[in-house]
């Protein structure tokens, strides 16, 4: 337990100090989106990595959070903080309602059902032109503010987003180490065995599905107030696949793996811009190599790599 607290404290320090040497550079803006993606990946990892329930519709909850906050604040002059809470609770209620029928399914049937939710939501974002702006997008969304202090710069938005991210990480760490978290892992290993041991698997799956949607909606609200403009392209099927890739690369069933995956897959496209037309080939190749040689993700693969290298170096030193 002490080691977990120390890890979190060190991580908080890293987050606090990370933007200071960047001095307002473009990378600060990229780190803002790393924070948003970290929140999204964390929500999905609770559902898939810990409970074993696949979802290809996470972008729908992300989009509902973004459009809900965007419409309430730009068209109806809601206070952005109030809008964020109202929308997150509404999205959670929606997820709870559809969770009972959807989570009766398993495997690829569950994947297809959640994909359907994502597709329907994206179509709604495009077709409700009077409300969402349709394919042209929704503009005029205000920045978040506390009194006269407005989050209107990259640095301010960085601390805003990562403040929420740290709260979500702390919530997830406490959750996975609780009785509820142990129940999720039991469902992931064997739902039948979990039921035999007295775990209410059906309700627990719906609860974590609801929590995952709630976290995604919060990320959506943050995204819309940081960007002040949103369009349906940000909440399509590709976004759901990217989130799934983040947690697989970072490490399924790992809180910090979600952050590592979000960091890598948000930063990597920016780094690969130097390869111009070949960036997608390099990107794909890196993902294939990592999936083959680090099947447990970065959070397990990197320490395992060091363990393999250190004994070799020790032997070489002994032989010399």
HELIX and SHEET records of a PDB file:
HELIX    1   1 UNK A    2  UNK A   18  1                                  17    
HELIX    2   2 UNK A   20  UNK A   22  5                                   3    
HELIX    3   3 UNK A   26  UNK A   45  1                                  20    
HELIX    4   4 UNK A   46  UNK A   50  3                                   5    
HELIX    5   5 UNK A   58  UNK A   75  1                                  18    
HELIX    6   6 UNK A   80  UNK A  102  1                                  23    
HELIX    7   7 UNK A  107  UNK A  127  1                                  21    
HELIX    8   8 UNK A  129  UNK A  132  1                                   4    
HELIX    9   9 UNK A  134  UNK A  136  5                                   3    
HELIX   10  10 UNK A  154  UNK A  176  1                                  23    
HELIX   11  11 UNK A  179  UNK A  189  1                                  11    
HELIX   12  12 UNK A  191  UNK A  196  1                                   6    
HELIX   13  13 UNK A  201  UNK A  227  1                                  27    
HELIX   14  14 UNK A  232  UNK A  235  5                                   4    
HELIX   15  15 UNK A  237  UNK A  250  1                                  14    
HELIX   16  16 UNK A  255  UNK A  271  1                                  17    
HELIX   17  17 UNK A  272  UNK A  278  5                                   7    
HELIX   18  18 UNK A  279  UNK A  293  1                                  15    
HELIX   19  19 UNK A  298  UNK A  319  1                                  22    
SHEET    1   A 2 UNK A 138  UNK A 139  0                                        
SHEET    2   A 2 UNK A 229  UNK A 230 -1                                        
SHEET    1   B 2 UNK A 145  UNK A 146  0                                        
SHEET    2   B 2 UNK A 149  UNK A 150 -1                                        
END                                                                             
